[in-house]
Amino acid sequence: DDEILRIYNLFTFRQIGEVGVRRGTINVIRFCGNKHLLCGSTDGSIAVYRTNDWECVHILGGHKAEIKSLASHPSGRMALSTGNDRTLRLWDLTQGRAAFITRTKGTANIIQWSSPSGLHYGFSIAKVIEFRPIDDISGNHVVSLYHDALVLDFTLTETQCITADTSGSLRLWSYSGDLLWIRIRTGLARIKSLGLFLPHS
């Protein structure tokens, strides 16, 4: 049962689907809109499942080592992936193929799109976060944010980046790389995760 992914309805608390792993072991999953589910595996492949019947519609191959992070674009038509092979890949989910591939300076553990438009994306490597505009995925306009502690999570708005690290500090950055605000919580535990809430109003 370790190689089975089960899907539950949180309103009825009942299982509504089941996915058997075809290759490797799943170590990261992301829903892409309400139509697809992405599953990254230890063998470097990404399986794309259709949510209305949980059928596998694509196997995205190319990474030479396990998938570390996945991020689906707000449009539901694209996704980013990073792996232990130190590559970042942009996927065209409508065609089921890689649209762009670039190497990173290290293993990127977290990757995110800006919310809600997805005009920017960012990824973290140890103590550094890099972010770029979507129309410059090749990295000609990279902005790097340097921390004095290991970055554990970050989230992107349309104009700013919020980061959390092992020192327990929260930092707010502009897309030009300026540190706008910092809250240092000396002696407290690390901040392991962040969430972004955007009211409809």
Disulfide bonds with the S-S distance in Angstrom:
none
